[in-house]
Amino acid sequence: MNPFRAIAKSFADTYRLEPPYVRVTVGVGLVGCLGGIGLMYLAAPTLARFLEIDWDGPLLRQSNGPFAHVVFFLAIPVSIYLGCAFVAGALGAVMVGLKKMNASEAVRYALIGQHPQSWRRLGKNPRRRPRAAGEDR
């Protein structure tokens, strides 16, 4: 399956999760984003040294400043993804240890955010509004 299609499907499946798993998913996302931002904060000085950027000067006035701008802007979502994948992977490892999901479900949850089938509501479409008695389609 196309990874972008799998990610889009996982966004749609979020509306079909049982309430406790919605909270788990939100928690994983928040902690993962904070971890990714922390990773970027720790990696930024090393990345600046690697790109030969003067930390105290204006970035665009330096010789490779525009390139460094692009690198830093690309590093932000990559670090947030890595933080989320790490937190989701840790949760998946705990869930595998507790026998709540198998290893392939844990890997799919960590890398592309695909929720296990057991977390979804059965037979309910949460987006459909119930019809009143006697209401036409």
C-alpha positions as CSV (number, residue, x, y, z in Angstrom):
1,M,0.0,0.0,0.0
2,N,1.1,3.5,-0.7
3,P,2.5,5.0,2.6
4,F,0.7,8.3,2.0
5,R,-2.6,6.5,1.5
6,A,-2.0,4.5,4.6
7,I,-1.4,7.6,6.6
8,A,-4.5,9.2,5.2
9,K,-6.5,6.1,6.2
10,S,-5.1,6.2,9.7
11,F,-6.3,9.8,10.0
12,A,-9.8,8.7,9.0
13,D,-9.6,5.7,11.3
14,T,-9.0,8.0,14.3
15,Y,-12.7,8.9,14.2
16,R,-13.6,5.2,14.7
17,L,-11.5,4.5,17.8
18,E,-12.8,3.6,21.2
19,P,-12.5,6.7,23.6
20,P,-9.6,5.3,25.7
21,Y,-7.6,4.7,22.6
22,V,-8.3,8.2,21.3
23,R,-6.7,9.5,24.6
24,V,-3.7,7.2,24.1
25,T,-3.3,8.4,20.5
26,V,-3.5,12.0,21.5
27,G,-1.0,11.4,24.3
28,V,1.4,9.6,22.0
29,G,1.2,12.5,19.5
30,L,1.8,15.2,22.2
31,V,4.7,13.4,23.9
32,G,6.2,12.5,20.5
33,C,6.0,16.1,19.3
34,L,7.6,17.4,22.5
35,G,10.3,14.8,22.1
36,G,10.9,15.7,18.5
37,I,11.1,19.4,19.4
38,G,13.6,18.5,22.2
39,L,15.6,16.4,19.7
40,M,15.7,19.4,17.3
41,Y,16.8,21.7,20.2
42,L,19.6,19.4,21.1
43,A,20.7,18.7,17.5
44,A,20.5,22.3,16.2
45,P,24.0,23.4,17.5
46,T,25.6,20.3,16.0
47,L,23.8,20.9,12.7
48,A,24.9,24.5,12.7
49,R,28.5,23.5,13.2
50,F,28.3,20.9,10.5
51,L,26.9,23.6,8.1
52,E,29.5,26.1,9.2
53,I,26.9,28.6,10.5
54,D,27.9,31.3,12.9
55,W,25.4,30.9,15.7
56,D,25.5,34.6,16.7
57,G,25.1,36.1,13.2
58,P,22.1,36.5,10.9
59,L,21.5,33.3,9.0
60,L,20.7,34.8,5.6
61,R,23.8,37.0,5.6
62,Q,26.1,34.0,5.8
63,S,27.6,32.2,2.7
64,N,25.5,29.1,3.0
65,G,22.6,30.7,5.0
66,P,19.8,30.0,2.5
67,F,20.8,26.3,2.3
68,A,21.0,26.1,6.1
69,H,17.5,27.6,6.2
70,V,16.1,24.8,4.0
71,V,18.0,22.2,6.0
72,F,16.6,23.5,9.3
73,F,13.1,23.7,8.0
74,L,13.2,20.1,6.7
75,A,14.8,18.9,9.9
76,I,11.8,20.1,12.0
77,P,9.1,17.7,10.7
78,V,11.7,14.9,10.4
79,S,12.6,15.3,14.1
80,I,8.9,15.5,15.1
81,Y,8.2,12.3,13.1
82,L,11.1,10.5,14.8
83,G,9.9,11.6,18.2
84,C,6.4,10.3,17.5
85,A,7.7,7.1,16.0
86,F,9.9,6.5,19.1
87,V,7.1,7.1,21.5
88,A,4.6,5.0,19.5
89,G,7.3,2.3,19.2
90,A,7.8,2.3,22.9
91,L,4.0,2.0,23.5
92,G,3.9,-0.8,20.9
93,A,6.6,-2.7,22.7
94,V,4.8,-2.4,26.0
95,M,1.5,-3.5,24.3
96,V,3.3,-6.5,22.7
97,G,4.8,-7.4,26.1
98,L,1.3,-7.3,27.6
99,K,-0.1,-9.3,24.6
100,K,-2.5,-6.6,23.6
101,M,-1.2,-6.4,20.0
102,N,1.2,-8.4,17.9
103,A,4.6,-7.2,16.6
104,S,3.4,-6.4,13.1
105,E,0.6,-4.2,14.5
106,A,3.1,-2.4,16.8
107,V,5.4,-1.7,13.9
108,R,2.6,-0.4,11.7
109,Y,1.4,1.8,14.6
110,A,4.8,3.2,15.2
111,L,5.9,3.9,11.6
112,I,2.7,4.9,9.8
113,G,0.2,5.4,12.7
114,Q,-2.1,2.5,11.6
115,H,-4.3,1.6,14.7
116,P,-4.8,-2.0,15.6
117,Q,-8.2,-3.5,14.6
118,S,-9.0,-4.2,18.2
119,W,-9.0,-0.4,19.0
120,R,-11.8,0.4,16.6
121,R,-15.5,0.7,17.4
122,L,-17.5,-2.2,15.9
123,G,-20.5,-1.5,13.7
124,K,-20.7,2.2,14.4
125,N,-20.1,5.1,12.0
126,P,-19.4,8.1,14.3
127,R,-19.9,10.6,11.5
128,R,-23.4,9.5,10.7
129,R,-26.1,11.4,12.5
130,P,-28.9,9.1,13.8
131,R,-32.2,9.7,12.0
132,A,-35.3,10.7,13.9
133,A,-38.4,8.5,13.7
134,G,-40.2,9.1,10.5
135,E,-37.4,11.1,8.9
136,D,-36.8,10.6,5.2
137,R,-33.4,10.0,3.7
